[in-house]
Amino acid sequence: MVGKHNLYWPIPNAAITKNIKGKLRQNVGYEGYDPTVPVFETWEEAVADEDKVD
């Protein structure tokens, strides 16, 4: 059986640390994984979130 962390490549740490105003959800099994970070269920949710700025 393939482990969950082997299904997806990790998000590069540089992409996570440069994104100071948002949270990127790291894939399961990799450093920085946080299950409390929300995940978009559809591409429409992701597009709707693009213009949100704190």
Secondary structure as UniProt FT lines:
FT   HELIX           4..6
FT   HELIX           13..18
FT   TURN            20..21
FT   TURN            28..29
FT   TURN            31..32
FT   TURN            35..36
FT   HELIX           43..49
FT   TURN            50..51
//
